[in-house]
Amino acid sequence: MSIAEILTAKGRAADLLSAARDAFLSQGYKKTSVSEIADASGISMAHIYNFYPSKIDLACAVVAAEVVKLVARLETATDPNASASARLSKFLLMEFEETYRLLELNQGLADCLQVLERKRPEDFEELFRLVRQPMHTILHSGNLAEEFDLREVSQVARNIHAATMKFRFPQLHSQEPYDIQRKECIGVIKLVLKGVERR
């Protein structure tokens, strides 16, 4: 394959992913059809299946791209010179705020996330492993600075991840108003910090 063919294929894949993103994030998984994405992208349905074997694979790619952008925002938002406690607190609160905002701006994302959780639990878990990675880094640096005293950083990151699940894409878990959920999130963050800080 020539360089021109590779670049053309990459451009077509980007067009396809952009059309799929627009459809899935605005309408959700169930209301989006592959033929609609084909029309919007200008790529035939047969060619779409060369890139993604199924509709769920295409939805996974769209959600994964959104999660990768989320993780990048979370990683760059914390001050690297702040204490590990301050960075962990900011990371967890920002994760709540950013995922809340994502669902508010993209009404179809909730449906996509729920479908992926049911139909592709291994892919769903992998996406949230990506979200845990910056938390793991913060916890590890807190250990190195002797601010935290954690024996198994990976397990602690998993535990915090589980304890704060309600605040990750919070509209999936609660119909409470934003202010109430944010206040609960701050309370849980304070409890988490008490559990990890050196005594």
C-alpha positions in Angstrom: 0.0 0.0 0.0 1.4 3.4 -1.0 1.7 6.3 1.4 -1.1 8.1 -0.5 -3.4 5.1 0.0 -2.5 4.9 3.7 -3.2 8.6 4.2 -6.5 8.3 2.3 -7.6 5.3 4.4 -6.7 7.2 7.6 -8.7 10.2 6.4 -11.7 8.0 5.6 -11.4 6.3 9.0 -11.4 9.8 10.6 -14.4 10.8 8.6 -16.2 7.7 9.7 -15.4 8.1 13.3 -16.5 11.8 13.2 -19.9 10.9 11.7 -20.3 8.0 14.2 -19.4 10.4 17.1 -22.0 12.9 16.0 -24.7 10.2 15.7 -24.0 8.1 18.8 -23.4 11.1 21.1 -26.5 12.9 20.0 -28.9 10.0 19.5 -27.5 7.2 21.6 -26.7 3.6 20.5 -30.2 2.3 20.0 -31.4 5.2 17.8 -28.3 5.3 15.6 -28.0 3.1 12.5 -24.9 2.2 10.6 -26.7 3.3 7.3 -27.1 6.7 8.8 -23.4 6.9 9.7 -22.6 5.7 6.2 -24.7 8.5 4.7 -23.2 11.1 6.9 -19.6 10.0 6.4 -19.9 9.3 2.6 -18.5 5.8 3.2 -20.4 2.7 2.0 -21.7 0.3 4.6 -19.6 -2.4 3.2 -16.5 -0.2 3.6 -17.5 0.7 7.2 -17.4 -3.0 8.1 -13.8 -3.1 6.9 -12.9 -0.6 9.6 -15.3 -1.8 12.3 -16.8 -5.4 12.2 -20.0 -4.3 14.0 -22.1 -1.4 15.2 -20.9 -2.1 18.8 -17.3 -1.9 17.7 -17.9 1.5 16.2 -19.7 2.6 19.4 -16.7 1.3 21.4 -14.3 3.4 19.3 -16.4 6.5 19.8 -16.7 6.1 23.6 -13.0 5.2 23.8 -12.0 8.4 22.0 -14.2 10.4 24.5 -12.6 8.7 27.5 -9.1 9.2 26.1 -9.8 13.0 25.8 -11.3 13.0 29.3 -8.2 11.3 30.7 -6.0 13.9 29.0 -8.0 16.7 30.5 -7.8 15.1 34.0 -4.0 14.6 33.7 -3.2 18.1 32.7 -5.5 19.8 35.1 -3.7 19.0 38.3 -0.7 21.1 39.4 2.3 18.8 39.5 3.8 20.9 42.3 0.8 20.5 44.6 0.7 17.9 47.3 -0.5 14.4 46.3 -3.5 14.9 48.5 -4.4 18.1 46.7 -3.9 16.5 43.3 -6.0 13.5 44.3 -8.8 15.7 45.6 -8.7 17.8 42.4 -8.6 14.8 40.2 -11.6 13.1 41.8 -13.7 16.3 41.8 -12.8 17.1 38.3 -13.6 13.6 37.2 -17.1 14.2 38.6 -17.5 17.6 37.0 -16.1 16.5 33.6 -18.2 13.3 33.3 -21.3 15.2 34.4 -20.6 17.8 31.8 -20.0 15.2 29.1 -23.4 13.6 29.7 -25.1 17.0 29.7 -23.5 18.0 26.4 -23.9 14.6 24.7 -27.4 13.2 25.5 -26.7 9.9 23.6 -23.5 9.1 25.6 -25.4 7.6 28.5 -27.2 5.1 26.3 -23.8 4.2 24.7 -22.2 3.7 28.0 -25.0 1.5 29.3 -25.0 -0.6 26.1 -21.2 -1.1 26.4 -21.4 -2.0 30.0 -24.0 -4.7 29.2 -22.7 -6.0 25.9 -18.9 -5.4 26.2 -18.1 -5.5 29.9 -14.4 -6.2 29.2 -14.1 -3.1 26.9 -16.1 -1.1 29.4 -13.7 -2.1 32.2 -10.7 -1.3 30.0 -12.0 2.2 29.4 -12.2 2.9 33.1 -8.8 1.3 33.7 -7.5 4.2 31.6 -9.3 6.6 34.0 -7.7 4.9 37.0 -4.1 5.3 35.6 -3.6 9.0 36.5 -5.0 8.2 40.0 -2.5 5.4 40.3 0.3 7.9 39.4 -0.9 10.4 42.0 -1.0 7.7 44.7 2.4 6.4 43.8 3.9 9.8 43.9 2.3 10.4 47.3 3.9 7.2 48.5 7.3 8.3 47.2 6.9 11.7 49.0 5.9 9.8 52.1 2.6 11.7 52.2 0.8 8.4 51.8 1.6 5.0 53.3 0.1 2.5 50.9 1.3 -1.0 50.5 -0.6 -1.9 47.3 -1.0 1.3 45.2 -2.8 -0.6 42.4 -5.4 -2.1 44.8 -5.9 1.2 46.5 -6.5 2.9 43.1 -9.1 0.2 42.4 -10.8 0.6 45.8 -11.0 4.4 45.3 -12.3 3.9 41.8 -15.0 1.6 43.2 -15.9 4.0 46.1 -16.3 6.9 43.7 -18.2 5.1 40.9 -21.4 7.0 41.7 -19.6 10.2 40.8 -18.3 9.0 37.4 -21.0 9.9 34.8 -23.2 10.6 37.9 -26.5 11.0 36.0 -26.3 7.3 35.3 -26.5 6.6 39.0 -28.7 9.4 40.5 -31.3 11.9 39.5 -30.3 14.3 42.3 -29.5 17.8 41.3 -25.9 18.7 40.4 -25.2 20.7 43.6 -26.3 17.8 45.9 -24.2 15.3 43.9 -21.2 17.6 44.0 -21.5 18.1 47.8 -21.7 14.2 48.2 -18.7 13.8 46.0 -16.7 16.3 48.1 -17.7 14.4 51.2 -16.5 11.1 49.8 -13.3 12.7 48.6 -12.6 13.9 52.2 -13.2 10.3 53.5 -10.9 8.9 50.8 -8.1 11.3 51.7 -8.4 10.4 55.4 -8.0 6.8 54.3 -4.8 7.3 52.3 -2.9 10.1 54.1 -0.1 9.2 56.4 -1.1 9.4 60.1 
